[in-house]
Amino acid sequence: LLMTVINYVNIFIGNSVSRLREIGVRKVMGSSKKQLVGQFLTESFVIVSIAVLLALALYPLLRPVFSNILGKPLPLLSSFPGYFALAPVTIAIIISLLAGLYPAFVLSMQPSIDSLKGKLKTVKEKVVFRRSLITLQFVIAIIVFTGAIVIGRQISFSFNKNLGYDKEHIVTSDLPRDWSAKGVRHMETVRDQFIATPEVVDATFAYEIMDGASGGMSTELYKASQDVASAIQTTGLQTDEHFASTYKLQMAAGHFLTTPGGNFDSSAIVINETASKALGWKNASEAIGQKVKYKGMDAVLTISGVVKDFHFGSLHQAISPISIAHVRFSTFYRHMSFRVQPGNVAETIAAMGKKWAELLPGSPFSYRFMGETLAKLYQSELQMKKAAQVSTLLALVIVVLGVLGIVSLSIARRMKEIGIRKVLGASVAQIIVLFMKEFGWVVVIANLVAWPIAYILLDNWLNNFAYRVPMNVSPFLLVTVAVALLIAIVIALQTIRK
């Protein structure tokens, strides 16, 4: 909106010579400065009012687009309360004043004689002011454009980074809770029957899954040979021996909650590499077979394996120590996870739903795909990416329109000069360069102002991620070249056309 106001001011002032004689005549005929100011403000209000009416007409068409960006539905105009009608009227008045006040006072303050001659007093000051406004436009556009690139890179990095497990073809569903030894044995039977179906490659059940909804149970783990004061904070996970094979976790050493023979071991515990280092072992192999205890529990557990680090939460958090105990040890579970066969998803889900109803009657099969679940972790970032892309498009369109208007007016004023230059042998390229010089310094200054502002804003935003893309000069250079080319094309087209 600010950029559009700047366009209005620049084009209005730029086109003022054609209005000066009108102003001079009005002054000679007795018009006061107040009347002239009122006339220009009325013109501004009429233009803004037409824009508001067009915006209200376009709102129903564009409502789905902005609903998608916000991630929530926007209401129909008819559903707003009656007093909401004051909002567009208030907006029209404020924008009219912002856009029309300066041009109105500039033109109304011109002496009558200068106005009749078509001369704009203090031209130099007005040019400096206008170019400052254009520079501000470019600063905003460059910051938004650079932000769109960096945000896009971070989101792509978040979705493409190796998470330490395979999220593809994973389906999860909530389980009915019977937190007893009998309930655990029943879930093991359900799991095994699902694994036996042709649609399911593997299955597991656990208290937590990597959906980012929670960080797991907070537990404190320490070496059985040491004092409890040496305990480290870990993210505790209760699951079965199929968890690693279902999610395709990689083992750094040992076995996942099983004995070397492959049988599950309820007294076994698995830790990740970060936990192994935090407990004082130099490598994963040293941890295998070591005895550990949970704070507040007497049971001694044996480390059967060390899993390679994987992301339990989002990339906002660094990987923390993780301890994984067998569900028979704790008897807590909430989710069933399935690795399904790739192929016809609809048929697979239908078959699984039928089997679920058979094995767990009365419990809904509320399935979710892990890829969609993880996407929700970065919902705000995805919305920001969409918003940045839309903002960049709007900013560039407004800048191009502004440059187009100013160049057109500049060419119209200098037609005689252009004609003389052509007669004296100047080429089209030389004339294009002549007009590009007017915007060259504007673009350079805008970049000098925009770069540090964009860097500070984006670097602070990236600091919200424990795993982030580096801030380098490439997005800034890309934006600079893109904006410069865009302006050059606009100027070239306008100059050639004339």
C-alpha positions in Angstrom: 0.0 0.0 0.0 2.9 2.4 0.9 4.6 1.6 -2.4 1.3 2.3 -4.3 1.0 5.7 -2.5 4.6 6.5 -3.6 3.7 5.7 -7.2 0.7 8.0 -7.0 2.7 10.9 -5.6 5.6 10.4 -8.1 3.3 10.2 -11.2 1.1 13.1 -10.0 4.1 15.4 -9.4 5.7 14.1 -12.6 2.6 15.0 -14.6 2.2 18.3 -12.8 3.4 20.5 -15.7 0.2 19.8 -17.6 -1.8 20.9 -14.6 0.2 24.1 -13.8 -1.5 26.2 -16.4 -4.9 25.0 -15.1 -3.8 26.0 -11.6 -2.6 29.4 -12.8 -5.9 30.1 -14.6 -7.9 29.1 -11.5 -5.8 31.4 -9.3 -6.2 34.3 -11.7 -10.0 33.6 -11.7 -10.0 33.9 -7.8 -9.5 30.3 -6.5 -7.9 30.2 -3.1 -5.1 27.7 -2.1 -7.7 26.0 0.2 -10.0 25.4 -2.8 -7.1 24.0 -4.9 -6.0 21.7 -2.1 -9.6 20.5 -1.8 -9.8 19.8 -5.5 -6.7 17.7 -5.6 -7.7 15.8 -2.4 -11.1 15.2 -3.9 -9.4 13.7 -7.1 -7.3 11.5 -4.9 -10.4 10.4 -2.9 -12.3 9.5 -6.1 -9.4 7.4 -7.4 -8.9 5.6 -4.1 -12.7 5.1 -3.7 -12.8 3.4 -7.2 -9.9 1.2 -6.1 -11.8 0.2 -2.9 -14.9 -0.7 -4.9 -12.8 -2.8 -7.3 -11.1 -4.5 -4.3 -14.5 -5.3 -2.7 -15.6 -6.7 -6.1 -12.5 -8.9 -6.4 -12.5 -10.1 -2.8 -14.9 -13.1 -3.4 -12.6 -14.2 -6.3 -9.3 -13.8 -4.4 -10.7 -15.0 -1.0 -9.6 -18.7 -1.6 -6.1 -17.6 -2.5 -5.6 -15.7 0.7 -7.4 -18.4 2.7 -4.8 -20.8 1.4 -1.9 -18.5 2.4 -3.3 -17.9 5.9 -4.3 -21.6 6.4 -7.8 -20.7 7.6 -11.0 -19.7 5.8 -11.8 -16.0 5.3 -15.4 -15.0 5.8 -17.8 -13.8 3.1 -18.4 -10.1 2.9 -22.1 -10.7 3.7 -21.1 -12.3 7.0 -19.4 -9.2 8.3 -21.4 -7.0 10.8 -22.9 -3.8 9.5 -20.4 -1.5 11.2 -17.7 -3.1 9.0 -18.8 -0.8 6.2 -16.9 1.9 8.1 -13.6 0.1 7.4 -13.3 0.6 3.6 -14.5 4.2 4.0 -11.9 4.9 6.7 -9.2 3.2 4.5 -10.2 5.3 1.5 -10.0 8.6 3.5 -6.6 7.7 5.1 -5.0 6.6 1.8 -6.5 9.6 -0.1 -4.8 11.9 2.4 -1.5 10.0 2.3 -1.5 10.0 -1.5 -3.0 13.4 -2.3 -1.8 15.8 0.5 1.8 16.3 -0.7 1.0 16.8 -4.4 -2.0 19.1 -3.5 0.2 21.4 -1.4 3.1 21.4 -3.8 0.9 22.4 -6.8 -1.3 24.8 -4.9 1.7 26.7 -3.5 3.2 27.6 -7.0 3.1 31.3 -7.8 0.4 32.3 -10.3 2.8 33.6 -13.0 5.0 30.5 -12.8 1.9 28.3 -13.0 0.7 30.1 -16.1 4.1 29.6 -17.7 4.1 25.9 -16.8 7.1 26.2 -14.6 7.4 24.1 -11.4 9.2 26.1 -8.7 12.1 24.4 -6.8 12.3 21.6 -9.3 15.6 20.2 -7.8 14.0 19.7 -4.4 11.0 17.9 -5.9 13.3 15.6 -8.0 15.3 14.7 -4.9 12.1 14.0 -2.9 10.7 11.8 -5.8 13.9 9.9 -6.2 14.0 9.3 -2.5 10.5 7.8 -2.7 11.5 5.6 -5.6 14.5 4.4 -3.7 12.2 3.5 -0.8 10.1 1.5 -3.2 13.2 -0.4 -4.4 14.4 -1.0 -0.8 11.0 -2.6 0.1 11.0 -4.7 -3.1 14.6 -5.9 -2.6 14.0 -6.9 1.0 10.8 -8.8 0.2 12.4 -10.5 -2.9 15.5 -11.5 -0.9 13.3 -12.8 1.9 11.2 -14.9 -0.5 14.4 -16.6 -1.8 15.9 -17.3 1.6 12.6 -18.5 3.1 12.1 -20.8 0.1 15.6 -22.2 0.5 15.1 -22.9 4.2 11.8 -24.7 3.6 13.3 -26.8 0.9 16.2 -27.6 3.1 13.8 -28.6 5.9 11.8 -31.0 3.7 14.8 -32.5 1.9 17.2 -32.9 4.8 18.0 -36.5 5.8 16.0 -36.9 9.0 17.7 -40.2 10.0 14.7 -42.3 9.1 12.5 -42.9 6.1 9.2 -41.1 6.3 7.9 -42.3 2.9 5.1 -44.9 2.8 4.5 -44.5 6.6 0.9 -44.5 7.8 0.0 -43.9 11.5 -3.1 -44.2 13.5 -4.1 -43.8 17.2 -4.7 -46.9 19.3 -7.2 -47.7 22.0 -5.3 -47.6 25.4 -5.1 -50.6 27.6 -1.9 -49.8 29.5 -1.4 -53.3 31.0 0.7 -56.3 30.2 -2.4 -57.9 28.7 -3.0 -54.8 26.6 0.6 -54.9 25.3 0.3 -58.6 24.3 -2.9 -57.8 22.5 -1.3 -55.0 20.5 1.6 -57.3 19.6 -0.9 -59.8 18.2 -2.6 -57.0 16.2 0.7 -55.8 14.9 1.8 -59.3 13.8 -1.6 -59.8 12.0 -1.1 -56.5 10.1 2.4 -57.5 9.1 1.0 -60.7 7.7 -1.2 -58.8 5.3 0.1 -58.2 1.7 -0.4 -54.4 2.0 1.9 -53.9 5.1 5.7 -54.3 4.9 6.2 -53.8 8.7 4.4 -52.3 11.7 5.2 -51.0 15.2 3.4 -49.4 18.1 4.8 -46.8 20.4 4.0 -44.1 22.9 5.4 -41.4 20.7 6.0 -40.9 17.0 8.1 -38.3 15.1 5.1 -36.0 14.5 6.5 -33.0 16.4 3.3 -32.8 18.5 5.4 -33.5 21.6 9.1 -34.0 22.4 8.6 -37.4 24.0 8.7 -38.2 27.7 11.4 -36.4 29.6 13.6 -39.0 31.4 16.9 -39.0 33.2 19.4 -41.8 32.5 22.7 -42.7 34.2 25.2 -45.4 34.4 24.3 -48.1 36.9 27.9 -48.0 38.2 27.6 -44.2 39.0 25.7 -42.0 41.3 22.2 -40.6 40.2 23.8 -37.2 40.2 25.5 -38.0 36.9 22.2 -38.6 35.2 21.6 -36.9 31.8 18.3 -35.6 30.4 16.9 -37.7 27.6 13.8 -37.9 25.4 12.2 -41.2 26.4 10.5 -43.4 23.9 8.5 -46.6 24.6 8.1 -48.9 21.6 8.6 -52.5 20.4 11.4 -54.2 18.5 9.9 -53.4 15.1 10.3 -49.7 15.4 13.7 -49.5 13.8 12.8 -51.7 10.8 9.5 -49.9 10.3 11.1 -46.4 10.2 14.4 -47.7 8.7 16.5 -46.3 11.5 20.3 -47.0 11.1 22.2 -48.8 13.9 25.6 -47.4 14.8 26.2 -50.6 16.9 24.3 -53.5 18.4 20.7 -54.5 18.0 17.4 -52.7 18.4 15.8 -54.0 21.6 16.6 -57.6 20.7 19.2 -60.2 21.7 21.9 -61.2 19.2 19.6 -64.1 18.3 16.9 -61.7 17.2 14.4 -62.2 20.1 13.0 -59.2 21.8 14.4 -58.3 25.2 12.2 -56.3 27.6 15.2 -55.4 29.8 17.1 -54.0 26.8 17.5 -50.3 26.1 18.6 -48.4 23.0 20.2 -45.0 23.0 21.2 -42.6 20.2 24.7 -41.5 19.4 24.2 -38.2 21.2 23.1 -40.0 24.4 26.1 -42.3 24.1 28.5 -39.4 24.0 26.7 -37.6 26.8 27.1 -40.7 29.0 30.8 -40.7 28.4 31.5 -43.4 25.8 33.9 -42.5 23.1 32.1 -44.5 20.4 28.9 -46.5 20.0 30.6 -49.9 20.4 31.8 -49.1 23.9 28.2 -48.6 25.0 26.9 -52.1 24.0 26.3 -54.3 27.0 26.7 -51.5 29.5 24.2 -51.2 32.4 22.1 -48.1 32.9 19.2 -47.0 35.1 16.4 -44.5 34.9 16.3 -42.0 37.7 13.5 -43.0 40.2 13.5 -46.6 39.1 15.3 -49.6 40.5 15.4 -51.7 37.3 18.8 -52.2 35.7 18.7 -52.1 31.9 21.2 -53.3 29.4 22.2 -51.2 26.3 21.5 -53.6 23.4 22.1 -51.0 20.7 23.1 -47.5 19.7 21.0 -46.0 16.9 22.3 -43.3 14.6 21.0 -39.8 15.4 17.6 -39.0 13.9 15.3 -36.0 14.2 12.6 -36.8 16.7 11.1 -33.2 16.5 11.4 -30.4 13.9 14.6 -28.8 12.6 13.9 -25.9 15.0 15.5 -28.1 17.8 18.9 -29.7 17.8 19.0 -33.5 18.2 19.0 -34.3 21.9 19.9 -37.5 23.8 17.2 -40.2 23.2 16.6 -43.4 25.2 14.3 -46.1 23.9 12.8 -48.8 26.2 10.7 -51.8 25.3 7.0 -51.3 25.6 6.8 -54.4 27.8 9.0 -52.6 30.3 6.7 -49.6 30.5 3.4 -50.8 29.0 2.6 -47.3 27.6 1.6 -46.9 23.9 -0.6 -44.6 21.8 0.2 -45.0 18.1 0.5 -47.7 15.6 2.8 -47.1 12.6 2.7 -49.1 9.3 5.2 -49.2 6.5 2.9 -49.9 3.5 3.6 -51.2 0.0 4.0 -48.4 -2.6 1.4 -48.4 -5.2 -2.4 -48.0 -5.1 -2.9 -46.0 -1.9 -6.7 -46.0 -2.0 -6.8 -49.9 -2.1 -4.1 -50.2 0.6 -6.0 -47.8 3.0 -9.3 -49.6 2.3 -7.8 -53.0 3.1 -6.1 -51.7 6.2 -9.4 -50.1 7.4 -11.2 -53.4 6.9 -8.5 -55.3 8.9 -8.5 -52.6 11.6 -12.3 -52.9 12.1 -11.8 -56.7 12.4 -9.0 -56.6 14.9 -9.9 -53.4 16.8 -13.8 -53.2 16.7 -15.2 -49.9 18.0 -11.9 -48.0 17.5 -11.7 -45.6 14.5 -9.0 -46.0 12.0 -7.8 -42.4 12.1 -4.9 -42.8 9.7 -2.4 -40.1 8.7 0.5 -40.2 6.3 3.8 -39.3 8.0 4.8 -36.9 5.1 1.6 -34.9 5.7 2.2 -35.0 9.5 5.7 -33.6 9.1 4.4 -30.9 6.7 2.3 -29.6 9.6 5.5 -29.0 11.6 6.4 -26.3 9.2 2.9 -24.9 8.6 3.8 -21.4 9.6 7.0 -21.5 7.5 5.0 -22.7 4.5 2.5 -19.9 4.9 5.3 -17.4 5.2 6.8 -18.8 2.0 3.5 -18.4 0.1 3.0 -14.9 1.6 6.6 -13.9 0.6 6.0 -15.1 -3.0 2.8 -13.2 -3.3 4.4 -10.1 -1.7 7.4 -10.3 -4.1 5.1 -10.5 -7.1 3.0 -7.5 -5.9 6.1 -5.5 -5.0 7.7 -6.0 -8.4 4.5 -5.2 -10.3 4.1 -2.0 -8.3 7.8 -1.0 -8.9 7.5 -1.8 -12.6 4.3 0.3 -12.9 6.0 3.2 -11.0 9.1 3.0 -13.3 6.9 2.7 -16.4 4.9 5.9 -15.4 8.0 7.9 -14.5 9.9 6.9 -17.7 6.9 7.6 -19.9 6.6 11.1 -18.4 10.3 11.7 -18.7 10.4 10.6 -22.3 7.3 12.8 -23.1 9.1 15.8 -21.6 12.3 15.2 -23.4 10.9 14.3 -26.9 12.6 17.3 -28.5 15.9 16.4 -26.9 15.6 12.8 -28.0 14.8 14.0 -31.6 17.9 16.3 -31.6 20.1 13.5 -30.3 18.9 11.2 -33.0 19.5 13.8 -35.7 23.0 14.3 -34.4 23.6 10.5 -34.7 22.7 9.1 -31.3 21.7 5.4 -31.5 18.7 3.8 -29.7 21.1 2.1 -27.3 22.7 5.4 -26.4 19.3 6.9 -25.6 18.4 3.9 -23.5 21.6 4.3 -21.5 20.7 8.0 -21.1 17.5 7.1 -19.3 19.0 4.2 -17.4 21.4 6.5 -15.8 18.5 8.2 -14.0 17.7 4.9 -12.3 21.2 3.4 -12.0 22.1 5.3 -8.8 18.7 4.7 -7.4 19.1 0.9 -7.7 22.7 1.1 -6.3 21.6 3.2 -3.2 18.5 1.0 -2.7 20.7 -2.1 -2.6 23.1 -0.5 -0.1 20.2 0.3 2.2 18.3 -3.0 1.7 21.1 -5.5 2.0 22.0 -5.0 5.7 18.3 -4.7 6.7 17.4 -7.9 4.8 20.5 -9.7 6.3 19.6 -8.8 9.9 15.9 -9.7 9.5 16.5 -13.0 7.7 19.5 -14.1 9.9 17.4 -13.6 13.0 14.6 -15.6 11.4 17.0 -18.4 10.5 18.3 -18.5 14.0 14.9 -20.1 15.0 16.2 -23.3 13.3 18.9 -25.5 14.8 19.6 -26.7 11.3 19.5 -23.9 8.7 20.8 -22.8 5.4 23.8 -20.4 5.5 23.3 -16.7 4.8 25.6 -15.9 1.8 25.7 -13.2 -0.9 24.0 -15.3 -3.6 20.4 -14.3 -2.9 21.4 -10.6 -2.7 23.2 -10.8 -6.0 20.4 -12.7 -7.7 17.8 -10.1 -6.6 20.1 -7.2 -7.7 20.6 -8.6 -11.2 16.9 -9.5 -11.5 15.7 -6.0 -10.5 18.3 -4.3 -12.7 17.3 -6.4 -15.7 13.6 -5.8 -15.0 14.1 -2.0 -14.9 16.4 -2.1 -18.0 13.7 -4.0 -20.0 11.0 -1.5 -19.0 13.1 1.4 -20.0 14.3 -0.2 -23.3 10.7 -1.1 -24.3 9.5 2.5 -23.5 12.4 4.1 -25.3 12.2 2.0 -28.4 8.4 2.5 -28.6 8.9 6.2 -28.7 
